Amino acid sequence: MSQTLIRSLKSQNTSLQGEVERLAIGIDNLSRQLADALNLLKPHHPEFVASIVGDDTGEKVPVVIVDGDPEDDA
């Protein structure tokens, strides 16, 4: 391999490693925000929160599925 190609690949690798680190930080932030939101919601809808975090309460939580474009309902 030529030195130019090697330098280019090393540069791309460094750039990609930086991007991966930024994305990991973003995911960590989203995870913390979700945990905070679920903690606030838990006193009001414990069954729903349990279904999200994987705790089995034995109760079935209804799921609402919306098809179509909300603009169609107007």
CHARMM-style PDB file with segment names, atoms N, HN, CA, C and O in Angstrom:
ATOM      1  N   MET     1       0.838  -1.188   0.000  1.00  0.00      PROA
ATOM      2  CA  MET     1       0.000   0.000   0.000  1.00  0.00      PROA
ATOM      3  C   MET     1       0.873   1.237   0.000  1.00  0.00      PROA
ATOM      4  O   MET     1       1.949   1.277   0.595  1.00  0.00      PROA
ATOM      5  N   SER     2       0.381   2.213  -0.670  1.00  0.00      PROA
ATOM      6  HN  SER     2      -0.494   2.180  -1.154  1.00  0.00      PROA
ATOM      7  CA  SER     2       1.141   3.455  -0.694  1.00  0.00      PROA
ATOM      8  C   SER     2       0.949   4.196   0.630  1.00  0.00      PROA
ATOM      9  O   SER     2      -0.057   4.027   1.319  1.00  0.00      PROA
ATOM     10  N   GLN     3       1.926   5.007   0.960  1.00  0.00      PROA
ATOM     11  HN  GLN     3       2.744   5.144   0.401  1.00  0.00      PROA
ATOM     12  CA  GLN     3       1.870   5.780   2.205  1.00  0.00      PROA
ATOM     13  C   GLN     3       0.682   6.746   2.207  1.00  0.00      PROA
ATOM     14  O   GLN     3       0.091   7.012   3.253  1.00  0.00      PROA
ATOM     15  N   THR     4       0.343   7.265   1.031  1.00  0.00      PROA
ATOM     16  HN  THR     4       0.824   7.048   0.181  1.00  0.00      PROA
ATOM     17  CA  THR     4      -0.792   8.185   0.936  1.00  0.00      PROA
ATOM     18  C   THR     4      -2.092   7.477   1.313  1.00  0.00      PROA
ATOM     19  O   THR     4      -2.914   8.023   2.049  1.00  0.00      PROA
ATOM     20  N   LEU     5      -2.269   6.265   0.806  1.00  0.00      PROA
ATOM     21  HN  LEU     5      -1.602   5.822   0.208  1.00  0.00      PROA
ATOM     22  CA  LEU     5      -3.462   5.490   1.110  1.00  0.00      PROA
ATOM     23  C   LEU     5      -3.502   5.135   2.592  1.00  0.00      PROA
ATOM     24  O   LEU     5      -4.559   5.212   3.219  1.00  0.00      PROA
ATOM     25  N   ILE     6      -2.382   4.757   3.146  1.00  0.00      PROA
ATOM     26  HN  ILE     6      -1.523   4.695   2.637  1.00  0.00      PROA
ATOM     27  CA  ILE     6      -2.313   4.412   4.571  1.00  0.00      PROA
ATOM     28  C   ILE     6      -2.685   5.619   5.432  1.00  0.00      PROA
ATOM     29  O   ILE     6      -3.459   5.496   6.382  1.00  0.00      PROA
ATOM     30  N   ARG     7      -2.130   6.786   5.096  1.00  0.00      PROA
ATOM     31  HN  ARG     7      -1.502   6.886   4.325  1.00  0.00      PROA
ATOM     32  CA  ARG     7      -2.453   8.000   5.854  1.00  0.00      PROA
ATOM     33  C   ARG     7      -3.933   8.332   5.735  1.00  0.00      PROA
ATOM     34  O   ARG     7      -4.562   8.738   6.713  1.00  0.00      PROA
ATOM     35  N   SER     8      -4.488   8.162   4.543  1.00  0.00      PROA
ATOM     36  HN  SER     8      -3.976   7.832   3.749  1.00  0.00      PROA
ATOM     37  CA  SER     8      -5.906   8.442   4.324  1.00  0.00      PROA
ATOM     38  C   SER     8      -6.780   7.508   5.163  1.00  0.00      PROA
ATOM     39  O   SER     8      -7.744   7.948   5.789  1.00  0.00      PROA
ATOM     40  N   LEU     9      -6.441   6.231   5.172  1.00  0.00      PROA
ATOM     41  HN  LEU     9      -5.658   5.874   4.663  1.00  0.00      PROA
ATOM     42  CA  LEU     9      -7.212   5.264   5.952  1.00  0.00      PROA
ATOM     43  C   LEU     9      -7.095   5.539   7.447  1.00  0.00      PROA
ATOM     44  O   LEU     9      -8.077   5.409   8.179  1.00  0.00      PROA
ATOM     45  N   LYS    10      -5.905   5.916   7.906  1.00  0.00      PROA
ATOM     46  HN  LYS    10      -5.108   6.021   7.312  1.00  0.00      PROA
ATOM     47  CA  LYS    10      -5.734   6.252   9.320  1.00  0.00      PROA
ATOM     48  C   LYS    10      -6.562   7.477   9.682  1.00  0.00      PROA
ATOM     49  O   LYS    10      -7.165   7.526  10.755  1.00  0.00      PROA
ATOM     50  N   SER    11      -6.594   8.455   8.801  1.00  0.00      PROA
ATOM     51  HN  SER    11      -6.105   8.415   7.930  1.00  0.00      PROA
ATOM     52  CA  SER    11      -7.378   9.661   9.040  1.00  0.00      PROA
ATOM     53  C   SER    11      -8.866   9.336   9.096  1.00  0.00      PROA
ATOM     54  O   SER    11      -9.582   9.841   9.961  1.00  0.00      PROA
ATOM     55  N   GLN    12      -9.329   8.501   8.185  1.00  0.00      PROA
ATOM     56  HN  GLN    12      -8.747   8.091   7.483  1.00  0.00      PROA
ATOM     57  CA  GLN    12     -10.734   8.098   8.176  1.00  0.00      PROA
ATOM     58  C   GLN    12     -11.075   7.317   9.441  1.00  0.00      PROA
ATOM     59  O   GLN    12     -12.147   7.493  10.020  1.00  0.00      PROA
ATOM     60  N   ASN    13     -10.161   6.460   9.860  1.00  0.00      PROA
ATOM     61  HN  ASN    13      -9.290   6.317   9.390  1.00  0.00      PROA
ATOM     62  CA  ASN    13     -10.369   5.667  11.070  1.00  0.00      PROA
ATOM     63  C   ASN    13     -10.499   6.581  12.286  1.00  0.00      PROA
ATOM     64  O   ASN    13     -11.383   6.382  13.120  1.00  0.00      PROA
ATOM     65  N   THR    14      -9.635   7.570  12.389  1.00  0.00      PROA
ATOM     66  HN  THR    14      -8.917   7.731  11.711  1.00  0.00      PROA
ATOM     67  CA  THR    14      -9.687   8.521  13.496  1.00  0.00      PROA
ATOM     68  C   THR    14     -11.001   9.291  13.484  1.00  0.00      PROA
ATOM     69  O   THR    14     -11.621   9.497  14.527  1.00  0.00      PROA
ATOM     70  N   SER    15     -11.417   9.712  12.297  1.00  0.00      PROA
ATOM     71  HN  SER    15     -10.914   9.545  11.450  1.00  0.00      PROA
ATOM     72  CA  SER    15     -12.678  10.439  12.162  1.00  0.00      PROA
ATOM     73  C   SER    15     -13.855   9.570  12.574  1.00  0.00      PROA
ATOM     74  O   SER    15     -14.752  10.035  13.276  1.00  0.00      PROA
ATOM     75  N   LEU    16     -13.861   8.329  12.150  1.00  0.00      PROA
ATOM     76  HN  LEU    16     -13.132   7.951  11.579  1.00  0.00      PROA
ATOM     77  CA  LEU    16     -14.952   7.413  12.498  1.00  0.00      PROA
ATOM     78  C   LEU    16     -14.973   7.114  13.998  1.00  0.00      PROA
ATOM     79  O   LEU    16     -16.044   6.997  14.593  1.00  0.00      PROA
ATOM     80  N   GLN    17     -13.810   6.991  14.598  1.00  0.00      PROA
ATOM     81  HN  GLN    17     -12.940   7.086  14.115  1.00  0.00      PROA
ATOM     82  CA  GLN    17     -13.763   6.762  16.043  1.00  0.00      PROA
ATOM     83  C   GLN    17     -14.359   7.949  16.796  1.00  0.00      PROA
ATOM     84  O   GLN    17     -15.056   7.764  17.793  1.00  0.00      PROA
ATOM     85  N   GLY    18     -14.091   9.149  16.329  1.00  0.00      PROA
ATOM     86  HN  GLY    18     -13.524   9.299  15.519  1.00  0.00      PROA
ATOM     87  CA  GLY    18     -14.679  10.341  16.938  1.00  0.00      PROA
ATOM     88  C   GLY    18     -16.183  10.363  16.787  1.00  0.00      PROA
ATOM     89  O   GLY    18     -16.900  10.727  17.720  1.00  0.00      PROA
ATOM     90  N   GLU    19     -16.667   9.977  15.621  1.00  0.00      PROA
ATOM     91  HN  GLU    19     -16.085   9.682  14.863  1.00  0.00      PROA
ATOM     92  CA  GLU    19     -18.107   9.937  15.373  1.00  0.00      PROA
ATOM     93  C   GLU    19     -18.780   8.897  16.266  1.00  0.00      PROA
ATOM     94  O   GLU    19     -19.854   9.150  16.813  1.00  0.00      PROA
ATOM     95  N   VAL    20     -18.162   7.742  16.413  1.00  0.00      PROA
ATOM     96  HN  VAL    20     -17.290   7.537  15.969  1.00  0.00      PROA
ATOM     97  CA  VAL    20     -18.706   6.697  17.286  1.00  0.00      PROA
ATOM     98  C   VAL    20     -18.787   7.214  18.723  1.00  0.00      PROA
ATOM     99  O   VAL    20     -19.781   6.979  19.411  1.00  0.00      PROA
ATOM    100  N   GLU    21     -17.773   7.898  19.168  1.00  0.00      PROA
ATOM    101  HN  GLU    21     -16.965   8.088  18.609  1.00  0.00      PROA
ATOM    102  CA  GLU    21     -17.767   8.449  20.530  1.00  0.00      PROA
ATOM    103  C   GLU    21     -18.888   9.479  20.706  1.00  0.00      PROA
ATOM    104  O   GLU    21     -19.574   9.475  21.728  1.00  0.00      PROA
ATOM    105  N   ARG    22     -19.076  10.354  19.722  1.00  0.00      PROA
ATOM    106  HN  ARG    22     -18.519  10.356  18.892  1.00  0.00      PROA
ATOM    107  CA  ARG    22     -20.160  11.347  19.802  1.00  0.00      PROA
ATOM    108  C   ARG    22     -21.525  10.668  19.842  1.00  0.00      PROA
ATOM    109  O   ARG    22     -22.399  11.071  20.609  1.00  0.00      PROA
ATOM    110  N   LEU    23     -21.706   9.646  19.024  1.00  0.00      PROA
ATOM    111  HN  LEU    23     -20.996   9.319  18.401  1.00  0.00      PROA
ATOM    112  CA  LEU    23     -22.981   8.930  19.024  1.00  0.00      PROA
ATOM    113  C   LEU    23     -23.213   8.207  20.350  1.00  0.00      PROA
ATOM    114  O   LEU    23     -24.336   8.189  20.854  1.00  0.00      PROA
ATOM    115  N   ALA    24     -22.180   7.620  20.911  1.00  0.00      PROA
ATOM    116  HN  ALA    24     -21.268   7.634  20.502  1.00  0.00      PROA
ATOM    117  CA  ALA    24     -22.308   6.932  22.199  1.00  0.00      PROA
ATOM    118  C   ALA    24     -22.713   7.908  23.295  1.00  0.00      PROA
ATOM    119  O   ALA    24     -23.539   7.578  24.146  1.00  0.00      PROA
ATOM    120  N   ILE    25     -22.141   9.103  23.281  1.00  0.00      PROA
ATOM    121  HN  ILE    25     -21.470   9.372  22.590  1.00  0.00      PROA
ATOM    122  CA  ILE    25     -22.506  10.126  24.268  1.00  0.00      PROA
ATOM    123  C   ILE    25     -23.972  10.523  24.078  1.00  0.00      PROA
ATOM    124  O   ILE    25     -24.704  10.688  25.053  1.00  0.00      PROA
ATOM    125  N   GLY    26     -24.392  10.676  22.830  1.00  0.00      PROA
ATOM    126  HN  GLY    26     -23.797  10.542  22.038  1.00  0.00      PROA
ATOM    127  CA  GLY    26     -25.788  11.006  22.551  1.00  0.00      PROA
ATOM    128  C   GLY    26     -26.741   9.932  23.047  1.00  0.00      PROA
ATOM    129  O   GLY    26     -27.786  10.244  23.618  1.00  0.00      PROA
ATOM    130  N   ILE    27     -26.396   8.682  22.836  1.00  0.00      PROA
ATOM    131  HN  ILE    27     -25.547   8.428  22.372  1.00  0.00      PROA
ATOM    132  CA  ILE    27     -27.235   7.572  23.298  1.00  0.00      PROA
ATOM    133  C   ILE    27     -27.291   7.555  24.817  1.00  0.00      PROA
ATOM    134  O   ILE    27     -28.356   7.324  25.391  1.00  0.00      PROA
ATOM    135  N   ASP    28     -26.166   7.796  25.477  1.00  0.00      PROA
ATOM    136  HN  ASP    28     -25.301   7.984  25.011  1.00  0.00      PROA
ATOM    137  CA  ASP    28     -26.159   7.864  26.940  1.00  0.00      PROA
ATOM    138  C   ASP    28     -27.072   8.979  27.440  1.00  0.00      PROA
ATOM    139  O   ASP    28     -27.804   8.791  28.411  1.00  0.00      PROA
ATOM    140  N   ASN    29     -27.032  10.132  26.785  1.00  0.00      PROA
ATOM    141  HN  ASN    29     -26.436  10.284  25.996  1.00  0.00      PROA
ATOM    142  CA  ASN    29     -27.895  11.248  27.176  1.00  0.00      PROA
ATOM    143  C   ASN    29     -29.368  10.896  26.992  1.00  0.00      PROA
ATOM    144  O   ASN    29     -30.189  11.183  27.864  1.00  0.00      PROA
ATOM    145  N   LEU    30     -29.708  10.274  25.860  1.00  0.00      PROA
ATOM    146  HN  LEU    30     -29.042  10.041  25.152  1.00  0.00      PROA
ATOM    147  CA  LEU    30     -31.092   9.861  25.623  1.00  0.00      PROA
ATOM    148  C   LEU    30     -31.549   8.825  26.643  1.00  0.00      PROA
ATOM    149  O   LEU    30     -32.693   8.850  27.097  1.00  0.00      PROA
ATOM    150  N   SER    31     -30.658   7.928  26.995  1.00  0.00      PROA
ATOM    151  HN  SER    31     -29.729   7.907  26.626  1.00  0.00      PROA
ATOM    152  CA  SER    31     -30.984   6.906  27.985  1.00  0.00      PROA
ATOM    153  C   SER    31     -31.297   7.535  29.337  1.00  0.00      PROA
ATOM    154  O   SER    31     -32.250   7.134  30.005  1.00  0.00      PROA
ATOM    155  N   ARG    32     -30.498   8.519  29.741  1.00  0.00      PROA
ATOM    156  HN  ARG    32     -29.724   8.845  29.198  1.00  0.00      PROA
ATOM    157  CA  ARG    32     -30.751   9.221  31.003  1.00  0.00      PROA
ATOM    158  C   ARG    32     -32.080   9.973  30.956  1.00  0.00      PROA
ATOM    159  O   ARG    32     -32.835   9.969  31.928  1.00  0.00      PROA
ATOM    160  N   GLN    33     -32.360  10.612  29.829  1.00  0.00      PROA
ATOM    161  HN  GLN    33     -31.747  10.615  29.040  1.00  0.00      PROA
ATOM    162  CA  GLN    33     -33.618  11.348  29.690  1.00  0.00      PROA
ATOM    163  C   GLN    33     -34.815  10.407  29.756  1.00  0.00      PROA
ATOM    164  O   GLN    33     -35.827  10.733  30.376  1.00  0.00      PROA
ATOM    165  N   LEU    34     -34.708   9.241  29.121  1.00  0.00      PROA
ATOM    166  HN  LEU    34     -33.886   8.975  28.617  1.00  0.00      PROA
ATOM    167  CA  LEU    34     -35.790   8.264  29.165  1.00  0.00      PROA
ATOM    168  C   LEU    34     -35.993   7.758  30.584  1.00  0.00      PROA
ATOM    169  O   LEU    34     -37.130   7.622  31.036  1.00  0.00      PROA
ATOM    170  N   ALA    35     -34.907   7.479  31.290  1.00  0.00      PROA
ATOM    171  HN  ALA    35     -33.984   7.590  30.923  1.00  0.00      PROA
ATOM    172  CA  ALA    35     -35.013   7.016  32.678  1.00  0.00      PROA
ATOM    173  C   ALA    35     -35.687   8.078  33.539  1.00  0.00      PROA
ATOM    174  O   ALA    35     -36.545   7.753  34.360  1.00  0.00      PROA
ATOM    175  N   ASP    36     -35.311   9.335  33.364  1.00  0.00      PROA
ATOM    176  HN  ASP    36     -34.614   9.598  32.698  1.00  0.00      PROA
ATOM    177  CA  ASP    36     -35.932  10.420  34.115  1.00  0.00      PROA
ATOM    178  C   ASP    36     -37.430  10.513  33.816  1.00  0.00      PROA
ATOM    179  O   ASP    36     -38.248  10.660  34.725  1.00  0.00      PROA
ATOM    180  N   ALA    37     -37.775  10.425  32.529  1.00  0.00      PROA
ATOM    181  HN  ALA    37     -37.110  10.306  31.791  1.00  0.00      PROA
ATOM    182  CA  ALA    37     -39.180  10.515  32.137  1.00  0.00      PROA
ATOM    183  C   ALA    37     -39.981   9.345  32.713  1.00  0.00      PROA
ATOM    184  O   ALA    37     -41.097   9.535  33.194  1.00  0.00      PROA
ATOM    185  N   LEU    38     -39.418   8.143  32.666  1.00  0.00      PROA
ATOM    186  HN  LEU    38     -38.510   7.989  32.275  1.00  0.00      PROA
ATOM    187  CA  LEU    38     -40.122   6.983  33.207  1.00  0.00      PROA
ATOM    188  C   LEU    38     -40.284   7.094  34.719  1.00  0.00      PROA
ATOM    189  O   LEU    38     -41.312   6.688  35.261  1.00  0.00      PROA
ATOM    190  N   ASN    39     -39.285   7.639  35.402  1.00  0.00      PROA
ATOM    191  HN  ASN    39     -38.450   7.969  34.962  1.00  0.00      PROA
ATOM    192  CA  ASN    39     -39.396   7.831  36.846  1.00  0.00      PROA
ATOM    193  C   ASN    39     -40.495   8.827  37.194  1.00  0.00      PROA
ATOM    194  O   ASN    39     -41.190   8.656  38.195  1.00  0.00      PROA
ATOM    195  N   LEU    40     -40.659   9.872  36.376  1.00  0.00      PROA
ATOM    196  HN  LEU    40     -40.094  10.012  35.562  1.00  0.00      PROA
ATOM    197  CA  LEU    40     -41.735  10.838  36.605  1.00  0.00      PROA
ATOM    198  C   LEU    40     -43.109  10.228  36.296  1.00  0.00      PROA
ATOM    199  O   LEU    40     -44.098  10.550  36.955  1.00  0.00      PROA
ATOM    200  N   LEU    41     -43.163   9.355  35.303  1.00  0.00      PROA
ATOM    201  HN  LEU    41     -42.360   9.092  34.768  1.00  0.00      PROA
ATOM    202  CA  LEU    41     -44.420   8.756  34.873  1.00  0.00      PROA
ATOM    203  C   LEU    41     -44.875   7.607  35.774  1.00  0.00      PROA
ATOM    204  O   LEU    41     -46.070   7.332  35.880  1.00  0.00      PROA
ATOM    205  N   LYS    42     -43.926   6.943  36.416  1.00  0.00      PROA
ATOM    206  HN  LYS    42     -42.955   7.166  36.330  1.00  0.00      PROA
ATOM    207  CA  LYS    42     -44.223   5.725  37.176  1.00  0.00      PROA
ATOM    208  C   LYS    42     -45.326   5.895  38.224  1.00  0.00      PROA
ATOM    209  O   LYS    42     -46.187   5.020  38.315  1.00  0.00      PROA
ATOM    210  N   PRO    43     -45.349   6.959  39.014  1.00  0.00      PROA
ATOM    211  CA  PRO    43     -46.431   7.079  40.011  1.00  0.00      PROA
ATOM    212  C   PRO    43     -47.823   7.190  39.385  1.00  0.00      PROA
ATOM    213  O   PRO    43     -48.816   6.835  40.020  1.00  0.00      PROA
ATOM    214  N   HSD    44     -47.900   7.673  38.165  1.00  0.00      PROA
ATOM    215  HN  HSD    44     -47.094   7.962  37.649  1.00  0.00      PROA
ATOM    216  CA  HSD    44     -49.194   7.885  37.518  1.00  0.00      PROA
ATOM    217  C   HSD    44     -49.654   6.685  36.685  1.00  0.00      PROA
ATOM    218  O   HSD    44     -50.850   6.402  36.603  1.00  0.00      PROA
ATOM    219  N   HSD    45     -48.695   5.979  36.065  1.00  0.00      PROA
ATOM    220  HN  HSD    45     -47.724   6.209  36.132  1.00  0.00      PROA
ATOM    221  CA  HSD    45     -49.022   4.833  35.206  1.00  0.00      PROA
ATOM    222  C   HSD    45     -47.998   3.712  35.426  1.00  0.00      PROA
ATOM    223  O   HSD    45     -47.194   3.426  34.539  1.00  0.00      PROA
ATOM    224  N   PRO    46     -48.027   3.079  36.603  1.00  0.00      PROA
ATOM    225  CA  PRO    46     -47.004   2.070  36.916  1.00  0.00      PROA
ATOM    226  C   PRO    46     -47.012   0.857  35.983  1.00  0.00      PROA
ATOM    227  O   PRO    46     -45.958   0.294  35.687  1.00  0.00      PROA
ATOM    228  N   GLU    47     -48.203   0.453  35.518  1.00  0.00      PROA
ATOM    229  HN  GLU    47     -49.059   0.910  35.758  1.00  0.00      PROA
ATOM    230  CA  GLU    47     -48.261  -0.717  34.638  1.00  0.00      PROA
ATOM    231  C   GLU    47     -47.590  -0.428  33.303  1.00  0.00      PROA
ATOM    232  O   GLU    47     -46.877  -1.269  32.755  1.00  0.00      PROA
ATOM    233  N   PHE    48     -47.830   0.780  32.786  1.00  0.00      PROA
ATOM    234  HN  PHE    48     -48.410   1.463  33.230  1.00  0.00      PROA
ATOM    235  CA  PHE    48     -47.220   1.160  31.514  1.00  0.00      PROA
ATOM    236  C   PHE    48     -45.695   1.208  31.647  1.00  0.00      PROA
ATOM    237  O   PHE    48     -44.978   0.685  30.794  1.00  0.00      PROA
ATOM    238  N   VAL    49     -45.211   1.828  32.706  1.00  0.00      PROA
ATOM    239  HN  VAL    49     -45.794   2.253  33.399  1.00  0.00      PROA
ATOM    240  CA  VAL    49     -43.762   1.921  32.921  1.00  0.00      PROA
ATOM    241  C   VAL    49     -43.165   0.528  33.080  1.00  0.00      PROA
ATOM    242  O   VAL    49     -42.092   0.244  32.548  1.00  0.00      PROA
ATOM    243  N   ALA    50     -43.858  -0.339  33.811  1.00  0.00      PROA
ATOM    244  HN  ALA    50     -44.730  -0.108  34.243  1.00  0.00      PROA
ATOM    245  CA  ALA    50     -43.370  -1.709  33.983  1.00  0.00      PROA
ATOM    246  C   ALA    50     -43.273  -2.427  32.649  1.00  0.00      PROA
ATOM    247  O   ALA    50     -42.345  -3.204  32.424  1.00  0.00      PROA
ATOM    248  N   SER    51     -44.239  -2.168  31.753  1.00  0.00      PROA
ATOM    249  HN  SER    51     -44.993  -1.538  31.935  1.00  0.00      PROA
ATOM    250  CA  SER    51     -44.187  -2.825  30.448  1.00  0.00      PROA
ATOM    251  C   SER    51     -43.014  -2.312  29.613  1.00  0.00      PROA
ATOM    252  O   SER    51     -42.444  -3.058  28.816  1.00  0.00      PROA
ATOM    253  N   ILE    52     -42.653  -1.044  29.792  1.00  0.00      PROA
ATOM    254  HN  ILE    52     -43.115  -0.437  30.439  1.00  0.00      PROA
ATOM    255  CA  ILE    52     -41.540  -0.464  29.039  1.00  0.00      PROA
ATOM    256  C   ILE    52     -40.201  -1.013  29.535  1.00  0.00      PROA
ATOM    257  O   ILE    52     -39.325  -1.343  28.737  1.00  0.00      PROA
ATOM    258  N   VAL    53     -40.051  -1.108  30.853  1.00  0.00      PROA
ATOM    259  HN  VAL    53     -40.763  -0.840  31.502  1.00  0.00      PROA
ATOM    260  CA  VAL    53     -38.762  -1.531  31.407  1.00  0.00      PROA
ATOM    261  C   VAL    53     -38.637  -3.044  31.519  1.00  0.00      PROA
ATOM    262  O   VAL    53     -37.587  -3.558  31.904  1.00  0.00      PROA
ATOM    263  N   GLY    54     -39.719  -3.763  31.179  1.00  0.00      PROA
ATOM    264  HN  GLY    54     -40.572  -3.345  30.865  1.00  0.00      PROA
ATOM    265  CA  GLY    54     -39.630  -5.218  31.134  1.00  0.00      PROA
ATOM    266  C   GLY    54     -40.070  -5.918  32.395  1.00  0.00      PROA
ATOM    267  O   GLY    54     -39.906  -7.133  32.505  1.00  0.00      PROA
ATOM    268  N   ASP    55     -40.632  -5.187  33.366  1.00  0.00      PROA
ATOM    269  HN  ASP    55     -40.765  -4.200  33.276  1.00  0.00      PROA
ATOM    270  CA  ASP    55     -41.167  -5.826  34.561  1.00  0.00      PROA
ATOM    271  C   ASP    55     -42.542  -6.390  34.226  1.00  0.00      PROA
ATOM    272  O   ASP    55     -43.372  -5.705  33.628  1.00  0.00      PROA
ATOM    273  N   ASP    56     -42.777  -7.628  34.608  1.00  0.00      PROA
ATOM    274  HN  ASP    56     -42.103  -8.184  35.094  1.00  0.00      PROA
ATOM    275  CA  ASP    56     -44.068  -8.250  34.329  1.00  0.00      PROA
ATOM    276  C   ASP    56     -44.977  -8.063  35.534  1.00  0.00      PROA
ATOM    277  O   ASP    56     -44.762  -8.668  36.584  1.00  0.00      PROA
ATOM    278  N   THR    57     -45.993  -7.223  35.379  1.00  0.00      PROA
ATOM    279  HN  THR    57     -46.168  -6.731  34.526  1.00  0.00      PROA
ATOM    280  CA  THR    57     -46.935  -6.978  36.471  1.00  0.00      PROA
ATOM    281  C   THR    57     -48.132  -7.916  36.402  1.00  0.00      PROA
ATOM    282  O   THR    57     -48.966  -7.932  37.307  1.00  0.00      PROA
ATOM    283  N   GLY    58     -48.215  -8.683  35.347  1.00  0.00      PROA
ATOM    284  HN  GLY    58     -47.537  -8.670  34.612  1.00  0.00      PROA
ATOM    285  CA  GLY    58     -49.345  -9.579  35.172  1.00  0.00      PROA
ATOM    286  C   GLY    58     -50.539  -8.908  34.533  1.00  0.00      PROA
ATOM    287  O   GLY    58     -51.508  -9.576  34.171  1.00  0.00      PROA
ATOM    288  N   GLU    59     -50.483  -7.595  34.387  1.00  0.00      PROA
ATOM    289  HN  GLU    59     -49.696  -7.052  34.681  1.00  0.00      PROA
ATOM    290  CA  GLU    59     -51.571  -6.864  33.773  1.00  0.00      PROA
ATOM    291  C   GLU    59     -51.206  -6.537  32.335  1.00  0.00      PROA
ATOM    292  O   GLU    59     -50.044  -6.298  32.008  1.00  0.00      PROA
ATOM    293  N   LYS    60     -52.210  -6.532  31.497  1.00  0.00      PROA
ATOM    294  HN  LYS    60     -53.155  -6.727  31.763  1.00  0.00      PROA
ATOM    295  CA  LYS    60     -51.997  -6.198  30.098  1.00  0.00      PROA
ATOM    296  C   LYS    60     -52.182  -4.701  29.899  1.00  0.00      PROA
ATOM    297  O   LYS    60     -53.181  -4.124  30.328  1.00  0.00      PROA
ATOM    298  N   VAL    61     -51.211  -4.083  29.245  1.00  0.00      PROA
ATOM    299  HN  VAL    61     -50.399  -4.552  28.896  1.00  0.00      PROA
ATOM    300  CA  VAL    61     -51.284  -2.656  28.961  1.00  0.00      PROA
ATOM    301  C   VAL    61     -51.784  -2.483  27.541  1.00  0.00      PROA
ATOM    302  O   VAL    61     -51.207  -3.048  26.611  1.00  0.00      PROA
ATOM    303  N   PRO    62     -52.854  -1.707  27.353  1.00  0.00      PROA
ATOM    304  CA  PRO    62     -53.366  -1.535  25.992  1.00  0.00      PROA
ATOM    305  C   PRO    62     -52.376  -0.779  25.114  1.00  0.00      PROA
ATOM    306  O   PRO    62     -51.696   0.146  25.558  1.00  0.00      PROA
ATOM    307  N   VAL    63     -52.319  -1.192  23.882  1.00  0.00      PROA
ATOM    308  HN  VAL    63     -52.872  -1.943  23.521  1.00  0.00      PROA
ATOM    309  CA  VAL    63     -51.451  -0.538  22.908  1.00  0.00      PROA
ATOM    310  C   VAL    63     -52.334   0.121  21.869  1.00  0.00      PROA
ATOM    311  O   VAL    63     -53.236  -0.509  21.316  1.00  0.00      PROA
ATOM    312  N   VAL    64     -52.073   1.387  21.607  1.00  0.00      PROA
ATOM    313  HN  VAL    64     -51.340   1.899  22.056  1.00  0.00      PROA
ATOM    314  CA  VAL    64     -52.845   2.130  20.627  1.00  0.00      PROA
ATOM    315  C   VAL    64     -52.012   2.228  19.355  1.00  0.00      PROA
ATOM    316  O   VAL    64     -50.894   2.742  19.379  1.00  0.00      PROA
ATOM    317  N   ILE    65     -52.548   1.742  18.259  1.00  0.00      PROA
ATOM    318  HN  ILE    65     -53.456   1.324  18.239  1.00  0.00      PROA
ATOM    319  CA  ILE    65     -51.854   1.811  16.976  1.00  0.00      PROA
ATOM    320  C   ILE    65     -52.636   2.757  16.090  1.00  0.00      PROA
ATOM    321  O   ILE    65     -53.836   2.585  15.876  1.00  0.00      PROA
ATOM    322  N   VAL    66     -51.938   3.759  15.578  1.00  0.00      PROA
ATOM    323  HN  VAL    66     -50.964   3.898  15.751  1.00  0.00      PROA
ATOM    324  CA  VAL    66     -52.574   4.752  14.722  1.00  0.00      PROA
ATOM    325  C   VAL    66     -52.070   4.537  13.309  1.00  0.00      PROA
ATOM    326  O   VAL    66     -50.869   4.608  13.048  1.00  0.00      PROA
ATOM    327  N   ASP    67     -52.998   4.274  12.396  1.00  0.00      PROA
ATOM    328  HN  ASP    67     -53.973   4.216  12.608  1.00  0.00      PROA
ATOM    329  CA  ASP    67     -52.643   4.107  10.998  1.00  0.00      PROA
ATOM    330  C   ASP    67     -52.984   5.370  10.242  1.00  0.00      PROA
ATOM    331  O   ASP    67     -53.923   6.086  10.591  1.00  0.00      PROA
ATOM    332  N   GLY    68     -52.234   5.630   9.229  1.00  0.00      PROA
ATOM    333  HN  GLY    68     -51.471   5.048   8.946  1.00  0.00      PROA
ATOM    334  CA  GLY    68     -52.553   6.759   8.362  1.00  0.00      PROA
ATOM    335  C   GLY    68     -51.897   8.039   8.818  1.00  0.00      PROA
ATOM    336  O   GLY    68     -51.154   8.087   9.799  1.00  0.00      PROA
ATOM    337  N   ASP    69     -52.202   9.059   8.072  1.00  0.00      PROA
ATOM    338  HN  ASP    69     -52.806   9.020   7.276  1.00  0.00      PROA
ATOM    339  CA  ASP    69     -51.630  10.382   8.298  1.00  0.00      PROA
ATOM    340  C   ASP    69     -52.585  11.175   9.190  1.00  0.00      PROA
ATOM    341  O   ASP    69     -53.782  11.223   8.905  1.00  0.00      PROA
ATOM    342  N   PRO    70     -52.077  11.811  10.283  1.00  0.00      PROA
ATOM    343  CA  PRO    70     -52.968  12.608  11.133  1.00  0.00      PROA
ATOM    344  C   PRO    70     -53.690  13.707  10.367  1.00  0.00      PROA
ATOM    345  O   PRO    70     -54.760  14.148  10.789  1.00  0.00      PROA
ATOM    346  N   GLU    71     -53.133  14.155   9.258  1.00  0.00      PROA
ATOM    347  HN  GLU    71     -52.265  13.797   8.915  1.00  0.00      PROA
ATOM    348  CA  GLU    71     -53.754  15.188   8.433  1.00  0.00      PROA
ATOM    349  C   GLU    71     -55.071  14.686   7.830  1.00  0.00      PROA
ATOM    350  O   GLU    71     -55.968  15.477   7.537  1.00  0.00      PROA
ATOM    351  N   ASP    72     -55.181  13.349   7.645  1.00  0.00      PROA
ATOM    352  HN  ASP    72     -54.452  12.706   7.883  1.00  0.00      PROA
ATOM    353  CA  ASP    72     -56.384  12.783   7.044  1.00  0.00      PROA
ATOM    354  C   ASP    72     -57.592  12.933   7.952  1.00  0.00      PROA
ATOM    355  O   ASP    72     -58.723  12.976   7.467  1.00  0.00      PROA
ATOM    356  N   ASP    73     -57.374  13.016   9.277  1.00  0.00      PROA
ATOM    357  HN  ASP    73     -56.456  12.982   9.671  1.00  0.00      PROA
ATOM    358  CA  ASP    73     -58.464  13.119  10.232  1.00  0.00      PROA
ATOM    359  C   ASP    73     -59.043  14.521  10.316  1.00  0.00      PROA
ATOM    360  O   ASP    73     -60.139  14.709  10.842  1.00  0.00      PROA
ATOM    361  N   ALA    74     -58.314  15.510   9.800  1.00  0.00      PROA
ATOM    362  HN  ALA    74     -57.423  15.357   9.373  1.00  0.00      PROA
ATOM    363  CA  ALA    74     -58.761  16.911   9.923  1.00  0.00      PROA
ATOM    364  C   ALA    74     -59.846  17.241   8.935  1.00  0.00      PROA
ATOM    365  OT1 ALA    74     -60.331  18.372   8.905  1.00  0.00      PROA
TER     366      ALA     74
END
